[in-house]
Amino acid sequence: MAPINKIAYIEDGGRRCPYCGNTEIDGGATEFSEGAAKREMICLECNAFWTEVYTLADITEEEEEDEPRELHFADQL
């Protein structure tokens, strides 16, 4: 198996396998913890596995609304 190319994977937004460069990749469920999340990935071409790691980097301030806002969660989309 080719060596992992983390920098290219991150710069490309995680759209290609970091081992072979193929775009046929798939991910499992995202697991959340305090300030972080991770997701196991697989390349459907070379069968490589890796884990994407996400960290809380920023938040944006939202304007107050008169009515409560309805949240939409990923499992509801």
N, C-alpha and C positions, 0 to 999 in steps of 0.2 A: 504494500500500500504506500502511496506517495505521502510525504510529510504534510502535516496540516499547515495551511496558510491562513492563520488567524487575521492578520492585517487585511488581506484582500477580502476575506469573508465579511469583516466588519465594515470596511469601506464600501462594499457593494450592497450593504443593507441586508445581508444574510440571504441573498437570492440564489446563490450557487454553492454547491458542495465545496467545503474548504480543502478537500482532498483531490477530487478529480475535476472540479469546475462545472459539473453538470447542473442543470436547473431543475431536474426531477428530484426534489427533496420533499420530505414530509415531516411533520412534527407531532409529538404527542400532546397531552394536556399540559397546560402551564401550571406549575406549582408555585404558590405565593407564600412568602414569609415576610417578616417585618422588614420593609424597605428593599426587598429583593424578590426576584422571581426566576425560575429556571424552566427550561423545556428541552426534553430529549428529542433529537433529530436523527433522521436516517436519509441516506442517499439511495434512491431507488435504482441507480446505475451501478455504483461500485459497492453498495451495501455497507458503507462506513457509518459509524455512529458517533455523535458528539452531543454536547449539552450547551445550549445557549444560556447565557447568564445575563439577567437584567437587574439594574439597580435604580432606585429612585434618585433622579437627578434634579428635578425641579417640579414646581406646581404653578398653575396659573390661577389668578384671582378671577372669580366669576361675579358678575353683578347680581345684586339681590333681586329676587322676583317676588311679586305679590302672592303668587300661588306656589305651593310646594312643587318641586320639579320631580318628574318621574325618571328614575335611572333605568338604563338598559344594560343588562349584563351579557357577557359573551355567550352564555348558554341560552339566552333568550332570543338571540338574533337569528 
